[in-house]
Amino acid sequence: MRITCVHTVEHSFRPGQPLSAWSEIPFGLATIAAILEEAGHQVECLVLTAQEITDSALLPRLQRSRADLLALSAVTTQFPSIREVARIAKLLPQAPYTVLGGHHASLAPDDAMACPWLDAICIGEGDRVIAGLVADVEAGRTPTDIEHLWIRQPDGSVQKNAPAPTFLDDLDSLPVINRSAWERWVANPRGSAVILVGRGCPYTCTYCSNHALMALSNGRYLRVRSVEHVLAELADLEAQNPALSMVYLEVETIAAMPRYAEELCAALAERNRQRERPLEFGCNLAITSALVQRGERMEKMLAALAAANMTYLNVGLESGSQRIRSEVLRRPKYSNDDLIAFCQAARRHGIGVNLNIIIGLPTETVADYLETVDVARRCRPASIQHNIFYPYAGTDLYDTAAEMGLFQPATLGHTAERRRPYLDLPDFPRWRLRLESVLVFPRVFHGDWPASKVAVAATWQGLRPYPRLTSTIKAVGGRSQRLRAVMDRHREIPVGEG
């Protein structure tokens, strides 16, 4: 059976190669593609920009692919584009079966299934059911009793099947994604890679989807692949890509599983000892007071990470206001001093910390935000990821913000998510949010970064709300060696001394 897996992007890196790096591929959809390939189906992976989702551009493309089924995936902000893909697909004389998975289908299923061009949606993890759905469609049967799926029946009614009672526990049973199916869409496929280490998160932050996804089934939600399985994929990557130098280990927080982290790091360190040039690694880590205040435990983990050549960690500050963190975000417990102490310790071990920051949160004031900036500066991070809060349907903070009247669900925009303000905060007006999102780099890095690097970072932050403009700049940069050199130089992550 011919199947096309469709992913859409708003920001394009360059024409024909919209994804800048492997970190931008949709791992859930890529896993579904690998499962279907393993089942013997002919699978094509397609990445579309907004400009390509028109009748004139997409219809001929879908005709050429002759797909029998479209596997689609979307978060809330992607859903309007994916809805258009499904509509255009149904214009074909032999229209493909359309099935949607991903966060929007799982967290806002009624809204997703209201799209008349979708034949089915998947709520939760669809790894164990996608092959059965495709088998029914291939045999000409109307799918019915399949866990996780809401299925449109011939009479127009929707059969709503419950998710499986437990989450898939054995991640080693899943096939490794077929990177060759996605490589054509990635502008820089050689130097770096991403390996999915685990699924799920132990925390229930209100702005994140994990607390809602956790409620869909029972059983263990936080799961990891065996170290042996991860190493086997790494070995394949090294064989396929001799230029490989950096690997990001995709997991919500490596610190949630200390013994596993130590075992994985020891294995990575041993593998690096066998290489002429050691690989660099990065991953995500959520700090807690329990980790930092038990100094020996923190030092042991950082030593293990450093031994594995973990050169950077992504760490969430989110807000410097303790009130915001505990009452609004429901973050794991940590103080500003805890975070500062962790960053200092990481630098001593030669590990850079990239801080994640969210601005424009419900009840946030300018004073709260300036506290965030002060804490970020005292952390002396290698870099920061600075986002403006966007309310995702299905999350607790979406409901809170809607109940407070901070936005109107019916008119909530979908453009430039986390790059434009969408809430009307009484004590933090939109114009100030936009201004502070630009000033954050001078506020945090003045005196630590070269003035030219601060200027480039602030300028780019000011351009981020305009997807077409930034896509054009990236495309020009890709063709201009001089501009590309400037962009690369200012993208470097400096690791400071202790």
VENHU-V60653 format. One record per residue. N is the residue number from 0. RES is the residue in three letters. SS is DSSP state (H for helix, E for strand, - for the rest). NEAR is the number of other C-alpha atoms within 10 Angstrom. D_LAST is the distance of its C-alpha to the last C-alpha in Angstrom with 2 decimals. Layout:
N_RES_SS_NEAR_D_LAST, N_RES_SS_NEAR_D_LAST
//
This chain:
0_MET_-_16_56.95, 1_ARG_E_16_55.11, 2_ILE_E_23_52.02, 3_THR_E_22_49.70, 4_CYS_E_20_46.27, 5_VAL_E_21_45.30, 6_HIS_E_22_41.90, 7_THR_E_23_41.68, 8_VAL_E_19_38.97, 9_GLU_-_20_38.94, 10_HIS_-_21_36.41, 11_SER_-_24_37.39, 12_PHE_-_25_35.21, 13_ARG_E_21_38.28, 14_PRO_-_15_42.01, 15_GLY_-_14_42.78, 16_GLN_E_19_39.14, 17_PRO_-_24_37.95, 18_LEU_E_25_34.88, 19_SER_-_18_31.86, 20_ALA_-_20_30.33, 21_TRP_H_24_31.06, 22_SER_H_17_28.97, 23_GLU_H_12_31.87, 24_ILE_-_20_34.68, 25_PRO_-_17_36.20, 26_PHE_H_16_35.50, 27_GLY_H_15_38.23, 28_LEU_H_24_40.85, 29_ALA_H_21_39.73, 30_THR_H_18_40.26, 31_ILE_H_24_43.68, 32_ALA_H_27_44.55, 33_ALA_H_21_43.68, 34_ILE_H_22_45.81, 35_LEU_H_21_48.72, 36_GLU_H_19_48.47, 37_GLU_H_13_48.51, 38_ALA_-_12_51.66, 39_GLY_-_10_53.34, 40_HIS_-_16_53.15, 41_GLN_E_14_52.61, 42_VAL_E_22_49.40, 43_GLU_E_17_48.19, 44_CYS_E_19_44.84, 45_LEU_E_14_45.04, 46_VAL_E_20_42.42, 47_LEU_E_21_44.01, 48_THR_E_18_42.95, 49_ALA_H_17_44.72, 50_GLN_H_11_46.93, 51_GLU_H_15_48.24, 52_ILE_-_17_49.42, 53_THR_-_13_52.86, 54_ASP_H_15_56.32, 55_SER_H_10_56.94, 56_ALA_H_11_53.64, 57_LEU_H_17_53.03, 58_LEU_H_18_56.59, 59_PRO_H_12_57.43, 60_ARG_H_13_54.15, 61_LEU_H_18_54.93, 62_GLN_H_14_58.49, 63_ARG_H_8_57.33, 64_SER_H_12_55.06, 65_ARG_-_17_57.99, 66_ALA_-_21_55.66, 67_ASP_-_17_57.39, 68_LEU_E_21_54.40, 69_LEU_E_24_51.40, 70_ALA_E_24_48.27, 71_LEU_E_23_46.31, 72_SER_E_24_43.05, 73_ALA_-_24_41.64, 74_VAL_-_18_39.34, 75_THR_H_19_41.06, 76_THR_H_20_40.25, 77_GLN_H_19_41.53, 78_PHE_H_23_44.72, 79_PRO_H_14_46.85, 80_SER_H_21_46.24, 81_ILE_H_23_46.96, 82_ARG_H_19_50.04, 83_GLU_H_18_51.28, 84_VAL_H_26_50.73, 85_ALA_H_24_52.87, 86_ARG_H_18_55.51, 87_ILE_H_19_55.84, 88_ALA_H_25_56.04, 89_LYS_-_18_58.97, 90_LEU_-_13_60.90, 91_LEU_-_14_61.38, 92_PRO_-_8_64.88, 93_GLN_-_12_63.40, 94_ALA_-_19_60.45, 95_PRO_-_23_57.66, 96_TYR_E_21_56.71, 97_THR_E_21_53.56, 98_VAL_E_25_51.01, 99_LEU_E_29_47.84, 100_GLY_E_26_44.80, 101_GLY_-_22_41.29, 102_HIS_H_25_39.91, 103_HIS_H_26_42.68, 104_ALA_H_26_45.45, 105_SER_H_27_43.81, 106_LEU_H_22_42.95, 107_ALA_-_17_45.82, 108_PRO_H_18_48.58, 109_ASP_H_13_51.50, 110_ASP_H_12_50.20, 111_ALA_H_22_49.52, 112_MET_H_19_52.93, 113_ALA_-_9_54.67, 114_CYS_-_15_54.10, 115_PRO_-_13_57.56, 116_TRP_-_20_56.39, 117_LEU_-_22_54.28, 118_ASP_-_21_56.20, 119_ALA_E_25_53.59, 120_ILE_E_28_50.13, 121_CYS_E_28_47.79, 122_ILE_-_27_46.18, 123_GLY_-_25_43.17, 124_GLU_-_22_42.44, 125_GLY_-_22_45.31, 126_ASP_-_19_44.52, 127_ARG_-_17_47.45, 128_VAL_-_16_50.03, 129_ILE_H_21_49.67, 130_ALA_H_18_51.74, 131_GLY_H_12_54.53, 132_LEU_H_21_54.64, 133_VAL_H_22_54.90, 134_ALA_H_14_57.60, 135_ASP_H_13_59.68, 136_VAL_H_17_59.39, 137_GLU_H_15_60.27, 138_ALA_-_8_63.33, 139_GLY_-_9_64.48, 140_ARG_-_11_64.00, 141_THR_-_14_62.72, 142_PRO_-_20_59.59, 143_THR_-_17_60.00, 144_ASP_-_14_58.55, 145_ILE_-_20_55.02, 146_GLU_-_20_52.13, 147_HIS_-_26_49.41, 148_LEU_E_30_51.77, 149_TRP_E_27_53.71, 150_ILE_E_25_56.55, 151_ARG_E_21_59.03, 152_GLN_-_14_62.55, 153_PRO_-_9_65.53, 154_ASP_-_6_67.02, 155_GLY_-_10_63.85, 156_SER_-_9_62.74, 157_VAL_E_16_59.27, 158_GLN_E_16_58.84, 159_LYS_E_19_55.70, 160_ASN_-_16_54.52, 161_ALA_-_17_51.88, 162_PRO_-_21_48.61, 163_ALA_-_20_48.53, 164_PRO_-_12_48.25, 165_THR_E_12_44.99, 166_PHE_-_20_42.02, 167_LEU_-_19_41.93, 168_ASP_-_15_40.21, 169_ASP_-_11_40.17, 170_LEU_H_16_37.89, 171_ASP_H_14_38.63, 172_SER_H_10_42.15, 173_LEU_-_15_41.12, 174_PRO_-_15_41.42, 175_VAL_-_17_38.47, 176_ILE_-_21_38.61, 177_ASN_-_14_40.54, 178_ARG_H_16_38.11, 179_SER_H_10_40.96, 180_ALA_H_15_42.68, 181_TRP_-_19_39.83, 182_GLU_H_18_38.59, 183_ARG_H_17_41.05, 184_TRP_H_24_39.40, 185_VAL_E_22_35.81, 186_ALA_-_18_35.01, 187_ASN_-_16_32.18, 188_PRO_-_20_33.16, 189_ARG_-_17_32.01, 190_GLY_-_14_28.29, 191_SER_E_20_27.07, 192_ALA_E_22_28.56, 193_VAL_E_21_28.28, 194_ILE_E_20_29.41, 195_LEU_E_17_30.56, 196_VAL_-_21_29.32, 197_GLY_E_19_30.79, 198_ARG_E_18_32.65, 199_GLY_-_18_32.51, 200_CYS_-_20_30.09, 201_PRO_-_17_30.23, 202_TYR_-_18_29.69, 203_THR_-_18_32.31, 204_CYS_-_21_30.61, 205_THR_-_22_33.51, 206_TYR_-_22_32.56, 207_CYS_-_18_32.16, 208_SER_-_21_35.11, 209_ASN_H_20_34.07, 210_HIS_H_19_35.82, 211_ALA_H_18_39.00, 212_LEU_H_20_38.92, 213_MET_H_20_38.31, 214_ALA_-_10_41.64, 215_LEU_-_20_43.69, 216_SER_-_18_44.13, 217_ASN_E_12_43.64, 218_GLY_-_11_41.82, 219_ARG_-_13_38.23, 220_TYR_-_20_36.42, 221_LEU_-_19_32.97, 222_ARG_E_19_33.68, 223_VAL_E_20_31.96, 224_ARG_-_18_33.39, 225_SER_-_16_33.57, 226_VAL_H_18_30.96, 227_GLU_H_12_33.89, 228_HIS_H_15_34.94, 229_VAL_H_21_31.53, 230_LEU_H_16_31.37, 231_ALA_H_12_34.92, 232_GLU_H_15_34.08, 233_LEU_H_18_31.06, 234_ALA_H_13_33.43, 235_ASP_H_10_35.91, 236_LEU_H_18_33.38, 237_GLU_H_15_32.39, 238_ALA_H_11_36.10, 239_GLN_H_11_36.93, 240_ASN_-_15_34.07, 241_PRO_-_10_33.15, 242_ALA_-_12_30.79, 243_LEU_-_19_28.62, 244_SER_-_16_24.90, 245_MET_E_19_23.25, 246_VAL_E_21_24.45, 247_TYR_E_21_23.66, 248_LEU_E_20_24.63, 249_GLU_E_18_26.54, 250_VAL_-_21_26.40, 251_GLU_-_21_26.06, 252_THR_-_23_23.33, 253_ILE_H_26_22.37, 254_ALA_H_20_21.31, 255_ALA_H_19_24.97, 256_MET_-_13_26.04, 257_PRO_H_15_23.71, 258_ARG_H_12_26.25, 259_TYR_H_16_27.01, 260_ALA_H_18_23.37, 261_GLU_H_20_22.95, 262_GLU_H_14_26.25, 263_LEU_H_22_25.48, 264_CYS_H_23_22.10, 265_ALA_H_17_23.84, 266_ALA_H_17_26.59, 267_LEU_H_25_24.41, 268_ALA_H_20_22.58, 269_GLU_H_13_26.07, 270_ARG_H_16_27.33, 271_ASN_H_17_24.57, 272_ARG_H_13_25.55, 273_GLN_-_9_28.98, 274_ARG_-_9_27.89, 275_GLU_-_7_27.69, 276_ARG_-_10_24.92, 277_PRO_-_17_22.77, 278_LEU_-_21_22.83, 279_GLU_E_19_19.81, 280_PHE_E_23_19.93, 281_GLY_E_22_18.99, 282_CYS_E_21_20.31, 283_ASN_E_20_20.58, 284_LEU_-_17_19.22, 285_ALA_-_20_20.47, 286_ILE_-_23_18.54, 287_THR_-_18_20.71, 288_SER_H_16_20.58, 289_ALA_H_14_22.09, 290_LEU_H_20_19.18, 291_VAL_H_21_16.37, 292_GLN_H_14_18.49, 293_ARG_-_10_19.40, 294_GLY_H_13_16.15, 295_GLU_H_11_17.60, 296_ARG_H_14_18.77, 297_MET_H_20_15.51, 298_GLU_H_17_13.75, 299_LYS_H_13_16.91, 300_MET_H_20_16.92, 301_LEU_H_23_13.39, 302_ALA_H_21_14.27, 303_ALA_H_21_17.53, 304_LEU_H_29_16.23, 305_ALA_H_21_13.94, 306_ALA_H_17_17.05, 307_ALA_-_25_19.10, 308_ASN_-_21_16.97, 309_MET_E_27_16.17, 310_THR_E_23_14.17, 311_TYR_E_26_14.29, 312_LEU_E_24_15.50, 313_ASN_E_22_17.81, 314_VAL_E_23_17.41, 315_GLY_E_20_20.01, 316_LEU_E_26_19.39, 317_GLU_E_21_22.96, 318_SER_-_27_23.62, 319_GLY_-_22_21.90, 320_SER_-_21_25.26, 321_GLN_H_18_25.71, 322_ARG_H_14_29.43, 323_ILE_H_20_29.14, 324_ARG_H_20_26.98, 325_SER_H_15_29.35, 326_GLU_H_12_32.71, 327_VAL_H_19_32.64, 328_LEU_H_21_30.22, 329_ARG_-_16_30.54, 330_ARG_-_22_26.92, 331_PRO_-_17_25.68, 332_LYS_-_13_24.66, 333_TYR_-_20_21.17, 334_SER_-_18_20.21, 335_ASN_H_20_17.97, 336_ASP_H_14_15.91, 337_ASP_H_18_15.79, 338_LEU_H_24_14.47, 339_ILE_H_20_11.74, 340_ALA_H_16_10.73, 341_PHE_H_25_11.04, 342_CYS_H_25_8.90, 343_GLN_H_22_5.89, 344_ALA_H_19_7.18, 345_ALA_H_27_7.94, 346_ARG_H_21_4.83, 347_ARG_H_17_4.45, 348_HIS_-_20_7.99, 349_GLY_-_21_8.02, 350_ILE_-_27_9.80, 351_GLY_E_26_10.36, 352_VAL_E_30_12.08, 353_ASN_E_22_15.35, 354_LEU_E_21_16.77, 355_ASN_E_17_20.53, 356_ILE_E_21_22.35, 357_ILE_E_20_26.10, 358_ILE_E_25_28.08, 359_GLY_-_30_31.77, 360_LEU_-_25_32.08, 361_PRO_-_24_35.26, 362_THR_-_17_35.35, 363_GLU_-_19_32.19, 364_THR_-_19_32.46, 365_VAL_H_16_30.79, 366_ALA_H_12_29.17, 367_ASP_H_20_27.74, 368_TYR_H_23_26.29, 369_LEU_H_17_24.77, 370_GLU_H_17_23.01, 371_THR_H_23_21.61, 372_VAL_H_21_20.41, 373_ASP_H_13_18.81, 374_VAL_H_20_16.89, 375_ALA_H_27_15.87, 376_ARG_H_18_14.58, 377_ARG_H_16_12.56, 378_CYS_H_22_10.98, 379_ARG_-_24_9.82, 380_PRO_-_25_11.39, 381_ALA_-_23_12.11, 382_SER_E_23_15.68, 383_ILE_E_21_18.22, 384_GLN_E_13_21.63, 385_HIS_E_19_23.82, 386_ASN_E_19_27.25, 387_ILE_E_21_30.30, 388_PHE_-_21_31.84, 389_TYR_-_25_34.84, 390_PRO_-_26_37.18, 391_TYR_-_21_37.96, 392_ALA_-_21_41.38, 393_GLY_-_22_41.45, 394_THR_-_21_38.25, 395_ASP_H_21_38.43, 396_LEU_H_24_36.72, 397_TYR_H_21_39.31, 398_ASP_H_16_42.04, 399_THR_H_15_40.48, 400_ALA_H_20_40.08, 401_ALA_H_16_43.63, 402_GLU_H_11_45.10, 403_MET_-_12_43.54, 404_GLY_-_13_45.24, 405_LEU_-_17_42.05, 406_PHE_-_18_43.44, 407_GLN_-_14_46.68, 408_PRO_H_14_46.41, 409_ALA_H_6_49.44, 410_THR_H_7_47.98, 411_LEU_-_13_44.29, 412_GLY_-_15_43.18, 413_HIS_-_16_41.50, 414_THR_-_15_40.19, 415_ALA_-_17_36.54, 416_GLU_-_21_35.29, 417_ARG_-_19_31.99, 418_ARG_-_21_32.35, 419_ARG_-_22_35.17, 420_PRO_-_24_35.86, 421_TYR_-_21_38.76, 422_LEU_-_23_38.81, 423_ASP_-_16_40.61, 424_LEU_E_21_38.44, 425_PRO_-_12_40.26, 426_ASP_-_14_37.19, 427_PHE_E_21_35.22, 428_PRO_-_15_37.71, 429_ARG_H_17_37.32, 430_TRP_H_9_37.10, 431_ARG_H_14_34.12, 432_LEU_H_19_32.44, 433_ARG_H_19_32.97, 434_LEU_H_12_31.69, 435_GLU_H_19_28.49, 436_SER_H_21_27.78, 437_VAL_H_21_27.72, 438_LEU_H_19_25.94, 439_VAL_H_22_22.98, 440_PHE_H_24_21.16, 441_PRO_H_17_21.75, 442_ARG_H_16_20.90, 443_VAL_H_23_17.50, 444_PHE_H_20_16.36, 445_HIS_E_15_18.24, 446_GLY_-_10_16.42, 447_ASP_-_15_13.56, 448_TRP_E_17_16.04, 449_PRO_-_11_19.06, 450_ALA_H_13_22.06, 451_SER_H_10_24.04, 452_LYS_H_20_21.65, 453_VAL_H_22_21.63, 454_ALA_H_18_25.42, 455_VAL_H_16_25.96, 456_ALA_H_20_23.99, 457_ALA_H_17_25.90, 458_THR_H_14_29.15, 459_TRP_H_13_28.81, 460_GLN_H_20_28.07, 461_GLY_H_17_31.28, 462_LEU_H_16_33.23, 463_ARG_-_20_32.19, 464_PRO_-_18_35.12, 465_TYR_-_15_37.58, 466_PRO_H_18_37.71, 467_ARG_H_16_40.42, 468_LEU_H_14_38.79, 469_THR_H_17_35.38, 470_SER_H_19_37.25, 471_THR_H_16_39.21, 472_ILE_H_16_36.18, 473_LYS_H_22_34.61, 474_ALA_H_18_37.97, 475_VAL_H_15_38.26, 476_GLY_H_19_34.72, 477_GLY_H_18_35.67, 478_ARG_H_11_38.66, 479_SER_-_11_37.10, 480_GLN_H_11_34.95, 481_ARG_H_11_33.68, 482_LEU_H_15_32.73, 483_ARG_H_15_31.23, 484_ALA_H_13_29.02, 485_VAL_H_13_27.83, 486_MET_H_17_27.18, 487_ASP_H_11_25.30, 488_ARG_H_11_23.13, 489_HIS_H_17_22.12, 490_ARG_H_13_21.63, 491_GLU_-_11_18.76, 492_ILE_-_15_15.56, 493_PRO_-_16_12.56, 494_VAL_-_19_9.34, 495_GLY_-_17_6.56, 496_GLU_-_13_3.80, 497_GLY_-_13_0.00
//
